[in-house]
Amino acid sequence: MIERLGSTLGEKFMSSMASSGGHSLWLWGGGIVTSPDGVTWTAQTSGTIQTLSGITWSGSEFIAVGGVGVLASPNGIVWTPQAPGTNMGLTGVTWSGTRLVAVGTTGTIVTLP
């Protein structure tokens, strides 16, 4: 799998992965790649200049974070910027079952809307 991605999308670093059950998303070299089946992968345009480093599925949408950016998408293809709630760099995000929590540089921990 990694070899296939490397040959298709270039030699880049995979930093995070999330799945909605219907689609898998990987953050690959700071960008987003999606797959409906784990075999065919498509690079997506996020609309941000931030290098994305964390992604999660909340049960209704994907949330990606990186730098001082937060993006939301229902399908992994169309992304909408969200308020990050901080000016510190965000590096990871998770869904607790009731809220989104992002972590970042210098001990930053924020809940996202």
N, C-alpha and C positions, 0 to 999 in steps of 0.2 A: 504494500500500500504506500509506504513512504517513498519507495523508489519510483512508483508511478507518479506520485505528486511531484517529486523532485524533477523528474524528466519532463512533466507537462508544464509546471508552473515555475521552474527554475529552482536552484538550490537556496531554499529559505528556511527559516526557523519556525517550527510550529509551537505556539505558546499557549493555546487553550482550545478546548473543544466543547460543544454543547449539542444536544439533540432534542428535538421536539417529538420524536417518535416517527415523524414523517420525513424530516430533513435533518441532516447532520451539518453543522457549521464548524469550521476550524479557522482559527486566526493563524494565518500563514504569512510570515514575513511582515507582520503588522497590518495585513489586509485580510479580507474575508473570502473564504472559498466555501461553496455549498455542494451538497450531494444528496440526491434522493435515494441512492442505493449503495453508497460506499465505494462505488467503482468509477462512476463518472463524476468529475469535479468541475465546477465552474467558478472562476474568479468573479466576485461581485464588486460593485462600486459603492463605497460607504458614504461618499460625499464629505469626508473629513480629511484634514491633513495630519491629524494626530495618528501616531503609531498605536494601533489597538493591541492590548495585551491580555484582556480578560473578557470572557463571554459566558453567559448562562441563559437558561430557558426558565421563564417564570410560570409556565403553565398557559400563558396567553401570548407571550412575545419574547423574542430574544433581546437581551440587553448586552451591549458591548461597551467596554471602557478602555481608555488609554490616554495618556497625557492628562489634559484637563477636559477631555471630552467624554460624553455619554451618548450612546445611540440606542434607539429602540426600533425593532422590526417585527411585524407579525409573521413574516415568511422568510427572512434572511436575505431578501432581495432589495426591498424598498426600506431605506433607513431614515429615521427622523431624529434630529438632535434633541437632547433632553438637557435640562438644567442639572449640572453636576453637584451643586450644593457645596462646592469647595473650589478654591483656586490651587489646591495642591494636586500633584500628579496622582492619578488613579491607576492601579496596576492589576486589580482583580475584582471580581464581582460574583456573588452567589445569591441564590433564592433560598430563604429559610423555610418556605411554605406559607409565610404570612407577609414577608417583606424582603425587599432587595437590599443587600448590604455590600458596599464597595470599600475596598481597602487601597491604601496608597503609600506614598513616600512619607517619611518622618512620622510614622505611626498613625496616619490619617485613617479614620473609619467613619463612614457616612451612610445613612439610609437614603435610598433613592425613592422618588415618588412613583 
